[in-house]
Amino acid sequence: MTGQLKKAFRPVSYSNFGAVALLFLRVIVGLAFMLHGWGKIQAPFSWMGPDSPIPGFLLALAALSEFGGGLAWILGLLTPLASLGIAITMAVAASFHMIVQGDPFVSQTGGPSGELAVVFLAIAILLMAFGPGRLSLDQLIFRDRGSR
């Protein structure tokens, strides 16, 4: 079981450029998520207000996935798990905007849209598929000791 768990979190090896590119992506988008999640993590069960149709525990999970997932991306720590949490949160956000609210994918007037949530969802899927790269804590913790 431990070997399978380690394998699930073991990053794929890429060229130096690929490793730096993944690090850049993780740091920039991870910081954006931490900033998006900062206000939410301050009141995790009630950040949508008292009339929220979403149960408090789901609000807390969203706050944790944004703030904690952003930090995990920056560090490259448990990246597939953080990416899964962020992907679920962004899928809900995108559906809320585009289905529930009827917002367009891209707003031509600068109004609300689902664009940012869908872009973040795509990045989460990319990091689930390709991992954080070798410039990550996942690499230090989960690498195959037989390889360099």
N, C-alpha and C positions, 0 to 999 in steps of 0.2 A: 504493500500500500504506500509506504513512504517513497519508494522508487517511482511509482506512478505519479504521486503528488509532485515530487521534484521535477519530473519530466514535464508536467503540465506548466510549470512556472519557469522552465529553463529557456532563456532567450536564444533565438537563432543568431548565428554569426553572420555579420555583413562586412563589407569593405569599411575602411576607415571613414570614407565619405558617408556611407549609409549609417554608420554608428553615430556620427556627429549630427547628421540630419535628423535621426530619431530623437537624439538628446535635445536638439533645438525645438523640435515639435513638442516633445513632452514638457519642456520647461515653459514655453510660451503658452500653450493651451492649458497646462496644469495651473499656471499662475492665473489665467483667466477664470478657471473654475474655482480656485480658492477665493478670488475676489467676488465672483457671483454667489458663492456659498457663504461668504463671511457674515452677511446680515442674517441669512437663514439659520446659521449655526448658533447665533445669539439667542434665538427663540425657536428652537427646532420643531416644537410641536404646534406652533401657532403663527408661523411666518406669513401665512396667507390671510390672516385676520380671523375674527370670530365667526364670520359667515362662510368660511371655507367649506366647500362640499367634499373635501379630501380629509380622511381621518388623520388625526395628529401623528400616529405612528408612521404613516406613509410620508407625511411632511418631514418627519425626522430622518427617515431613510433617504429622502431626496437631499436634505441638507447635508447629511453625512456623505452621500455619494459625491456631491459637488465639492465640498470643502476637503473631506478626507481623500476622495478620489483624485482631486487636483494635486494634493500633497504627494500621494502615492505615485502619480505620473511624474512629478518633478524628480522624485528620488528613484524612480524606476523600481518600485517595491510592490510586489504582488500585482503587477501590471494587468494580467488577464482578469483578475477579480475586480480591481478598480475599474477597468474598462467595461466589464459587464454591468456594474452598478451605474456607471455614467450612461451607458447605452440604454438601459431601461429607463432611467430618468429622462433622457433626451427623447426617447420614443414617446413617452407620455407627454412631454412638453410639446413636441411637434404635433401630436394628435390633438392636444388641447387647443393649440393655435389654429391649426388648419381644419380640423373637423368640428370641434365644439364651438370655437369662436368664429369660424369661417374666414379666418385671415388667409391672405394669399401666401404662396411660397416665398415670393419676393414682393415687397411693397414698392410701388413706383412713387409713392408720396412720402416715404419715410415713416409710415405708420407701422402698426404691429404686423409681424409676419412669422412664418415658421422657419425661415431661412437659417438662422443661427442654430436653432435646435437640430435641424437636419445636418448641418455641417459638423456640429459637435458629435452627433450620432455616427456620422461617417468616420470621423477620427477615432472614436471609440472602437468601431468595428475594425479599422485598420490596425490599431494597437493590440486588439485581441488576436488578430490573424498573424501579425508579424512580430509581436512582442516589443520590449523596450530597447532592444539592441544591447551591445556588450558594455556600454557606458551606463551601467545601472546597478542598483543593489541586487536585483534579481540575478544578474550575472555572477556577482560575488557569492551569493547564498546558494543558488541552485545550479551552478555550472557543473558539468561533468568533470570530476577531478582528474580524469585521465587525459583530458584535452587542455590546451593552454588557454 
